[in-house]
């Protein structure tokens, strides 16, 4: 699903950035130029980022 129509960024692009080590909206914004045009995508992007980080944290705590 497209999250940022201005830049053509999908939810999978955001998930891939998190999987590759990005840990914040700011990092992903800088990496993908997400939210640098109209900004309407920021709330959805932040939600996806938080979900992905929570999932990773859950996997880490289960493994510990």
Backbone as ProteinMPNN parsed JSONL, in Angstrom:
{"seq_chain_A": "XXXXXXXXXXXXXXXXXXXXXXXXXXXXXXXXXXXXXXXXXXXXXXXXXXXXXXXXXXXXXXXX", "coords_chain_A": {"N_chain_A": [[0.838, -1.169, 0.0], [0.5, 2.224, -0.798], [1.971, 4.739, 1.104], [3.122, 7.258, 1.106], [2.205, 9.284, -1.282], [3.303, 11.365, -2.719], [6.045, 10.795, -2.948], [6.015, 8.185, -3.702], [6.261, 6.071, -1.845], [5.994, 3.02, -0.208], [4.284, 0.987, 2.302], [5.802, -1.272, 2.625], [8.349, -0.385, 1.904], [8.92, 1.219, 4.092], [8.833, -0.668, 6.161], [10.967, -2.288, 5.365], [13.074, -0.493, 5.7], [13.089, -0.237, 8.491], [13.655, -2.885, 9.17], [16.225, -2.971, 8.233], [17.603, -1.525, 10.07], [16.863, 1.159, 10.672], [15.624, 3.294, 13.172], [13.805, 5.267, 13.837], [11.298, 7.74, 13.011], [12.505, 10.015, 11.998], [14.983, 9.041, 11.017], [14.07, 7.379, 8.946], [12.667, 9.201, 7.423], [14.789, 10.808, 6.522], [16.24, 8.884, 5.092], [14.455, 7.891, 3.102], [13.254, 10.144, 2.131], [10.746, 10.604, 3.069], [7.671, 12.122, 3.768], [8.481, 14.679, 3.122], [7.303, 16.377, 1.394], [4.215, 17.085, 1.128], [3.46, 16.137, 3.629], [1.269, 14.696, 4.573], [1.452, 11.99, 4.91], [2.811, 11.441, 7.224], [1.538, 10.746, 9.838], [0.507, 8.087, 9.328], [2.841, 6.8, 8.491], [4.421, 6.987, 10.813], [2.909, 5.379, 12.493], [3.187, 2.85, 11.259], [5.949, 2.516, 11.536], [6.199, 2.461, 14.355], [4.717, 0.13, 14.905], [6.288, -1.814, 13.629], [8.712, -1.566, 15.058], [7.831, -2.303, 17.611], [7.13, -4.942, 17.135], [9.63, -6.06, 16.561], [10.897, -5.605, 19.027], [9.333, -7.258, 20.61], [10.004, -9.773, 19.598], [12.678, -9.881, 20.344], [12.499, -9.823, 23.147], [11.22, -12.215, 23.638], [13.129, -14.018, 22.788], [15.078, -13.628, 24.661]], "CA_chain_A": [[0.0, 0.0, 0.0], [1.252, 3.469, -0.809], [1.826, 5.589, 2.275], [3.488, 8.601, 0.634], [1.922, 9.375, -2.711], [4.207, 12.351, -3.337], [7.345, 10.184, -3.221], [5.826, 6.805, -4.137], [6.815, 5.197, -0.811], [5.009, 2.051, 0.27], [4.459, 0.479, 3.662], [6.907, -2.234, 2.596], [9.588, 0.402, 1.917], [9.123, 1.64, 5.48], [9.154, -1.888, 6.921], [12.316, -2.692, 4.977], [14.012, 0.436, 6.337], [13.166, -0.627, 9.905], [14.352, -4.171, 9.207], [17.631, -2.717, 7.943], [18.244, -0.804, 11.156], [16.327, 2.485, 10.996], [14.936, 3.185, 14.46], [12.941, 6.404, 14.125], [10.694, 8.427, 11.868], [13.512, 10.931, 11.461], [15.928, 8.269, 10.205], [13.399, 6.911, 7.736], [12.405, 10.409, 6.637], [16.035, 11.181, 5.854], [16.625, 7.813, 4.187], [13.524, 7.728, 1.987], [12.644, 11.444, 1.846], [9.357, 10.417, 3.453], [7.035, 13.252, 4.438], [9.192, 15.925, 2.85], [6.556, 17.171, 0.417], [3.002, 17.64, 1.741], [3.43, 15.723, 5.025], [0.059, 13.95, 4.945], [1.785, 10.591, 5.183], [3.548, 11.31, 8.49], [0.87, 9.943, 10.878], [0.467, 6.67, 8.942], [4.219, 6.311, 8.491], [4.823, 6.824, 12.218], [2.195, 4.209, 13.001], [3.846, 1.664, 10.699], [7.272, 2.428, 12.18], [5.998, 2.022, 15.74], [4.296, -1.277, 14.877], [7.443, -2.634, 13.282], [9.661, -1.549, 16.189], [7.228, -3.089, 18.696], [7.245, -6.353, 16.747], [11.045, -6.427, 16.744], [11.137, -5.649, 20.476], [8.671, -8.462, 21.097], [10.808, -10.939, 19.222], [13.9, -9.845, 21.149], [12.211, -10.183, 24.53], [10.897, -13.648, 23.65], [14.373, -14.753, 22.613], [15.953, -13.419, 25.82]], "C_chain_A": [[0.891, 1.243, 0.0], [0.929, 4.282, 0.434], [2.077, 7.04, 1.87], [3.284, 8.651, -0.874], [2.878, 10.329, -3.409], [5.527, 11.715, -3.769], [7.233, 8.725, -3.668], [6.388, 5.786, -3.155], [5.709, 4.305, -0.261], [5.268, 1.668, 1.721], [5.615, -0.516, 3.705], [8.257, -1.528, 2.57], [9.934, 0.815, 3.349], [9.521, 0.443, 6.334], [10.57, -2.368, 6.608], [13.359, -1.79, 5.632], [14.181, 0.104, 7.815], [13.943, -1.93, 10.033], [15.851, -4.011, 8.965], [18.293, -1.787, 8.951], [17.745, 0.582, 11.482], [15.458, 2.364, 12.243], [14.01, 4.347, 14.777], [12.36, 6.959, 12.834], [11.729, 9.327, 11.199], [14.507, 10.194, 10.567], [15.298, 7.843, 8.875], [13.052, 8.09, 6.835], [13.652, 10.804, 5.846], [16.45, 10.155, 4.801], [15.769, 7.777, 2.924], [12.938, 9.042, 1.478], [11.138, 11.391, 2.091], [8.837, 11.671, 4.148], [7.685, 14.59, 4.168], [8.458, 16.811, 1.843], [5.33, 17.773, 1.103], [2.865, 17.267, 3.213], [2.211, 14.93, 5.458], [0.344, 12.509, 5.345], [2.391, 10.39, 6.569], [2.814, 10.488, 9.543], [0.844, 8.444, 10.562], [1.86, 6.067, 8.975], [4.694, 6.063, 9.917], [4.157, 5.613, 12.837], [2.846, 2.911, 12.518], [5.199, 1.452, 11.368], [7.128, 1.914, 13.602], [5.579, 0.564, 15.819], [5.473, -2.193, 14.595], [8.453, -2.696, 14.423], [9.126, -2.365, 17.359], [7.332, -4.58, 18.39], [8.672, -6.854, 16.947], [11.371, -6.553, 18.235], [10.509, -6.883, 21.095], [9.453, -9.719, 20.784], [12.081, -11.017, 20.068], [13.618, -10.294, 22.579], [11.826, -11.659, 24.653], [12.169, -14.481, 23.578], [15.281, -14.653, 23.844], [15.632, -14.305, 26.974]], "O_chain_A": [[1.898, 1.304, 0.704], [-0.237, 4.487, 0.773], [1.327, 7.937, 2.252], [4.091, 8.126, -1.641], [3.224, 10.119, -4.572], [6.068, 12.05, -4.823], [8.244, 8.095, -3.977], [6.928, 4.759, -3.564], [4.631, 4.777, 0.101], [6.314, 1.977, 2.29], [6.329, -0.596, 4.704], [9.218, -2.023, 3.158], [11.094, 0.764, 3.759], [10.446, 0.534, 7.141], [11.287, -2.808, 7.506], [14.407, -2.266, 6.069], [15.295, 0.156, 8.338], [14.797, -2.061, 10.91], [16.651, -4.819, 9.437], [19.406, -1.313, 8.726], [18.164, 1.15, 12.49], [14.651, 1.441, 12.357], [13.473, 4.412, 15.883], [12.847, 6.695, 11.735], [11.81, 9.385, 9.972], [14.837, 10.67, 9.481], [15.924, 7.938, 7.82], [13.137, 7.981, 5.612], [13.576, 11.097, 4.653], [16.955, 10.521, 3.74], [16.289, 7.649, 1.816], [12.201, 9.046, 0.492], [10.361, 12.053, 1.403], [9.506, 12.215, 5.027], [7.462, 15.545, 4.912], [8.95, 17.881, 1.484], [5.414, 18.888, 1.616], [2.226, 17.993, 3.974], [2.131, 14.527, 6.618], [-0.453, 11.888, 6.047], [2.471, 9.254, 7.038], [3.426, 9.585, 10.113], [1.129, 7.623, 11.434], [2.039, 4.941, 9.439], [5.306, 5.032, 10.194], [4.776, 4.897, 13.625], [3.031, 1.979, 13.301], [5.549, 0.327, 11.725], [7.867, 1.017, 14.01], [6.033, -0.164, 16.702], [5.636, -3.226, 15.245], [8.99, -3.763, 14.72], [9.896, -3.05, 18.032], [7.593, -5.385, 19.284], [8.882, -7.958, 17.45], [12.042, -7.497, 18.65], [11.082, -7.489, 22.0], [9.551, -10.623, 21.614], [12.505, -12.104, 20.458], [14.394, -11.052, 23.161], [12.09, -12.28, 25.682], [12.277, -15.522, 24.226], [16.152, -15.499, 24.043], [16.291, -14.232, 28.011]]}, "name": "protein", "num_of_chains": 1, "seq": "XXXXXXXXXXXXXXXXXXXXXXXXXXXXXXXXXXXXXXXXXXXXXXXXXXXXXXXXXXXXXXXX"}
